[in-house]
Amino acid sequence: MEVKQEGIYDASTLGKGKMMVLGFQHMFAMFGATVLVPIITGLPIPATLLFAGIGTLIFHLFTRFKVPAFLGSSFAFLGGYAAVVEMGKEMGYAAPQALTYACIGVFCAGLLYFVLAALFKIFGVRRTMKFFPPVVTGPIIISIGLILSSSAINNCMTNWWIAILAILIIIACNIWGKGMIKIIPIILGVIGSYVIAACFGQVDWAPVKEAAWFGFPVKMENTAFAAFQDLNKDFMWSAIIAIVPIAIATMIEHIGDICAISSTCDRNFIGDPGLHRTLMGDGCATALAALFGAPANTTYGENTGVLNLTKVYDPKVVRIAAILAIIFSFCPKFAQIIYCMPTATVGGVSLVLYGMISAVGVRNLVENNVDFTNNRNVLIAALILVLAIGISTGPGSISLGKVSLSGLAVAALIGIILNAVLPGKDFEMNYDYASGKRAGKDSEGMDESFKVSPRTGEKIK
């Protein structure tokens, strides 16, 4: 095996067989989380797989085929989908109809990536990020997980022992697993509880038997275009306002993911091909997926873990995984296997994932040393949390005329405005985008530069 540069293996020297195996590994790493989003939201699985693959290839095109990232379904938008479905119920829309309006909102959220990319290009990262500090994005992310927690409990209640089994498998694989097992605990939790539930007769296989082996993954009635056949403009604007602010959190997540991939591959992808290109690739993939009824896309940390495990950082391997995802999307029988999954399995896995979403928000606050002895920060975080959770679990939305705002939308807007107008807006991104290193303070307050291990999160001098 030849080494390309600085210890990075060039996949083209491995041969087609090994490259294909590595591609399958990347596909399975993203698979569990990617298909879980449509299972939870009700969006179509075939379209999800199709646009995960297409979105990844688009991302690689935007980034000049340099960044080995895979784009899969984003969990951050789950709260937005749920909010729009609830709004739809109040207006007399069934969930599938409401989801077409949610797709319009996600499409607009994807376009927001281009706005931020332009701001980064014109003003630079540090100036732009002052308006989206961790004291705003952290509580928003925490709120997303907490708002969704009740739906996970409701799913678990259909059969608690199956749900608990899924949770235990995930915990065991994550804590004591080695190698690939440690990387894919979610999919193992799904498979393990699914198989055991099937053994006890808890699964109806009739839809699988009836499904065809081949079919087109996109159905027009599930796309954003379907909403325009009898468009309710008030509902459309409510969906857009409910979902677009969530993109603020996902864009911050995107920046962190690109930093992690840069550190893993020992390449400064922030500088080359540039953060503006990675944002445009992610935004274009998300907007296109939403138009055709698939969930929003995001760069996947699971695949970054595979990169770290295999030490093969060649983007060609990730593109193989994208092509495999596209191929699987044309098999309805495969999709039906996923649809037949017990509700309790979905509940158990969701319980873990929703908690992890909130935990990521907490980590965002901790890692950036947000000072909660400062009343300014306490007020911003407190209002975001109370508004997001209180509105979402209470009235569901706030009406301004004919337009409704979800709890997350209200919280995000209030948080951004308060952060902009209150004195003390001194947040600085702790990442040196010229050198590709994070910059921090030592124990005596002196500046120091260090890299951060993508696996342990520890500082490396």
C-alpha angles and dihedrals in degrees: 000000000000125000116229103198136331094355096312114136118226107225092209090070092056096070129244095280096056091041089055091050090050089049091053089049091055091047093052091046091060097032102083096052095037096056093040092069095060090042090056098040101036094242116142117274097210092055089046093056092042095054094039085062096040091043091053091051090048090050090052090050092052092047094049091250091289106111117074096213130138120209118216137159116311118230092196092079095054091095090051093051090048092049093051092048090053091049088050092053090055089053094047098258123139116232096259091052092047091051091061088060090046087055089057088054092050090048089057090046088056090053089054088066088066090053092053091044089055091048091051090050094048104035104019131244100278096054095045095047091058087081094053106044125163091259086068103033096040097060091042090057091045090052093052092060095043094048091054096045095090092059090054091052091049090053092047091053091066088073117351098190092058091047093049090048090055090049093049092050091051092049094046094049093045096048104033103018122113131213115337093001090065091051098052106039093136096058090043090052090051095047095043097051092039093054094046091047089052091051089056093049096255095129128076108213096184095100090052093053092049096047120100123242093231132036142141110269098216124073117187094221088064097050131091088250090068091067091062093062089079103004121199101200094193091054090045093055091044090054092048093050091045095053109029096071089059087068088071090067094042092051090054088049089051092055091051091049093051089049089052092049090048091052093045094050094036089235129123099233088163088069099031121060083001137236091261089061095048090049092050090049092051093044094049091048091050095047093048093046091050093051090059097043101264126127124264114277131231138174109272124234090197090068091047086057090053090051090053092047099048099032087218104127099168109131089218090077091055090049089054088055090051092053090049090053090052091051093050090050090070093062112088091182089060090050091051090055087060094045091053091060112126114261089231091058089054089048095051094048092043091052090060095041096048090050090049091052090056090044090055088056091051090048089051089059095043098046091050092048095235106195110230092179083074109089091211092063093043092054094048094047093043094052093046093051097044095044095045096046098032096052095040095050094036122041091352094227143014118240121222103184107305094339122088125209120206121225091254092051093050092046094048094048093047091047094051093046094047091047090051098048105034116087118251100056094155103134115144124190108244094219127097102218093189096057100025092239132120115241122212145151126270124222091275094049096255120138117256135172125223142155122238121229109239090211103046103017090229124141116257113202 
